[in-house]
Amino acid sequence: MITVHHLNNSRSQRVLWLLEELGLEYDIKRYQRDAKTMLAPPELRQAHPLGKSPVITDGGVTLAESGAIVQYLAERRGGGKLVPTADSPDWLRYVYWLHFAEGSAMPPLLMKLVFDRMATGPMPFFVRPIARGIAAKVKSSFIEPNITRNLDYMEAEIGMTGWFAGSELTAADIQMSFPLEASAARGGLDRSRPKLMDWLDRIHARPAYKRALERGGEYTILR
Ligand SMILES: N[C@@H](CCC(=O)N[C@@H](CS)C(=O)NCC(=O)O)C(=O)O
């Protein structure tokens, strides 16, 4: 039996969605973020030394890192569903977007979260203007231009077929769901990029996506 170590409001939601799309049975072990720090509880380190979610266990296998988990489940447990065949022209796009999600899309979105919190978090009053100034400068000169460039690029790429790798949903779309949901929550993605928004609407309407939400519980992207 596959067990998903699932943190509320987190990336592990997309693993549940993938499992629902693949029709695989699974258990969920739940962990709750600390209400103040938003960090995972220390118990998650018993599943994996880094204590981040998602982690899965499957028989003797323990695996962290959502891209690796998505690839493992789709390719080893999914019987070829949601994965383009290796000789198809879509396979390289599948690999590319599977890696792009955490390798390129998430870093500036995570930095935005950290610098937004830095500017508004508690600190001595005399430090506040300096901290806010630094945060504003890093956001405007580095973080926001990178998010915008990524969004423009993804809007152009998805416009070709409506999916990230070929003409139907693949596991790469599932891996890309978290950065695009995070972009809509805090990265400025809105209806001015209609193709990405249409993609979000289509994935959110899928029965498997809805079933995963019911199983996973609370799922609000941090801002
Ligand atoms: N690149 C990793 C990132 C894992 C990660 O940072 N997970 C977040 C949840 S979205 C987490 O566990 N945060 C809680 C913490 O850092 O304590 C992946 O894709 O699995």
The ligand as an SDF file (V2000), in Angstrom:
LIG
                    3D

 20 19  0  0  0  0  0  0  0  0999 V2000
   11.3080   20.6090   -3.7620 N   0  0  0  0  0  0  0  0  0  0  0  0
   10.6030   19.9180   -2.7110 C   0  0  0  0  0  0  0  0  0  0  0  0
   10.0650   20.9650   -1.7410 C   0  0  0  0  0  0  0  0  0  0  0  0
    9.4520   20.3590   -0.5110 C   0  0  0  0  0  0  0  0  0  0  0  0
    8.8710   21.4350    0.3940 C   0  0  0  0  0  0  0  0  0  0  0  0
    9.4920   22.5000    0.6170 O   0  0  0  0  0  0  0  0  0  0  0  0
    7.6740   21.1960    0.9320 N   0  0  0  0  0  0  0  0  0  0  0  0
    7.0160   22.1540    1.7650 C   0  0  0  0  0  0  0  0  0  0  0  0
    5.4990   22.0320    1.5730 C   0  0  0  0  0  0  0  0  0  0  0  0
    4.8900   22.8870    0.2010 S   0  0  0  0  0  0  0  0  0  0  0  0
    7.2440   21.8690    3.2430 C   0  0  0  0  0  0  0  0  0  0  0  0
    7.3210   20.7180    3.6340 O   0  0  0  0  0  0  0  0  0  0  0  0
    7.2950   22.9420    4.0340 N   0  0  0  0  0  0  0  0  0  0  0  0
    7.3500   22.8470    5.4550 C   0  0  0  0  0  0  0  0  0  0  0  0
    8.7050   23.0900    6.0380 C   0  0  0  0  0  0  0  0  0  0  0  0
    9.6310   23.4850    5.3000 O   0  0  0  0  0  0  0  0  0  0  0  0
    8.8540   22.8880    7.2480 O   0  0  0  0  0  0  0  0  0  0  0  0
    9.4840   19.0830   -3.3380 C   0  0  0  0  0  0  0  0  0  0  0  0
    9.0850   19.4100   -4.4520 O   0  0  0  0  0  0  0  0  0  0  0  0
    9.0360   18.0940   -2.7400 O   0  0  0  0  0  0  0  0  0  0  0  0
  1  2  1  0
  2  3  1  0
  2 18  1  0
  3  4  1  0
  4  5  1  0
  5  6  2  0
  5  7  1  0
  7  8  1  0
  8  9  1  0
  8 11  1  0
  9 10  1  0
 11 12  2  0
 11 13  1  0
 13 14  1  0
 14 15  1  0
 15 16  2  0
 15 17  1  0
 18 19  2  0
 18 20  1  0
M  END
$$$$
